[in-house]
Amino acid sequence: MATNQGQLYLIPTPIGNLRDMTLRAREILEQVDLVACEDTRVSGLLLKNLGLKKKLISYHDFNESRRAGQLLEMLKKGQSIGVITDAGSPGISDPAYRVVRSALENNVNIVALPGPTALIPALTASGLPTDRFFFEGFLPPKSGARHKHLEKIKNLEHTLVFYESPHRVHKTLEAMQDILGDRPACLAREISKKFEEYLRGRISEIRTRIENKNVKGEIVLVVAGNPAAGKQKDSREAS
C-alpha cells in the first residue's frame, strides 16, 4: 500500500434506532475527508443528528460503476473516504462491492467496521438454527426468476435468510410455500424501530396472519432449511 494513499472505510449505520451507531463509527465519520452515501438527504440527516458536517457524494446502484473510478482517484490523492448506506452495512444488499474491488486492485487499504445489519438479529431471534445459514438477500422481483432461484436452494439444509419489500412479501411467501414446502419460518420487520415485529410459525401460518394486511417496513424472512437434506447426510455418514 502506498503511504500517500487514503483509506477506504466501510461504515455501518443504524437500521432504525439511531442509538445503534457505534462510537467508533461516529469517530471515523468525523475523521474522513469525504462520505460516499446512497442518498445525500438521508445521510445528511444522520450526520446532522450526530453533530457532524461532512462533504457528501452520492454512491448508489445507478451510478456505482462510474462513481467507483472517481472515488479511487480521490483515494490515490490521499483522501480518506467513508462509505455508508441509508441503513445497515455497506455491501450487504447495498452498494460497496465495486469500490472495494477497485480499491483492492490498486492496493488501497480498506477498513470494514462491524455494526448494524438486519439479517443477524432476524436470524438469532427467529428461533431457527443459527449454526449454519444461507443469506440470499433479495429474490428477483419477477415471479419466473424468483421461482427458479427458490428451486436452486430448496435442498439446502442451512437456515435460509432473505430480504424482501412490503409490496412483494405476499407473493414471495406464496412461492416459498409452493417450492420449499410449508416449513417453519419467521417474518421480522422494522427491526430496532418502534413497530418491530416478529411473526413465527409455518409459512402458511404467517401468510394467514398477514392476509389482507398492508405490511409495512423493511422485512427479513428466515426459513428453515430442508430437513430431508440433513437426514440424507446423517444416513451417508452412518453407512
Secondary structure, DSSP 8 states (H G I E B T S, - for coil): --TTS--EEE--B-SS-GGGS-HHHHHHHHH-SEEEES-HHHHHHHHHHTT----EEE--TTTHHHHHHHHHHHHHTT--EEE--SSB-TTSSSS-HHHHHHHHHTT--EEE-----SHHHHHHHSSS--SSEEEEEE--SSHHHHHHHHHHHTT--SEEEEEE-TTTHHHHHHHHHHHH-S-EEEEEESTTSTT-EEEEEEHHHHHHHHTT----S-EEEEE---HHHHHHHHHHHH-
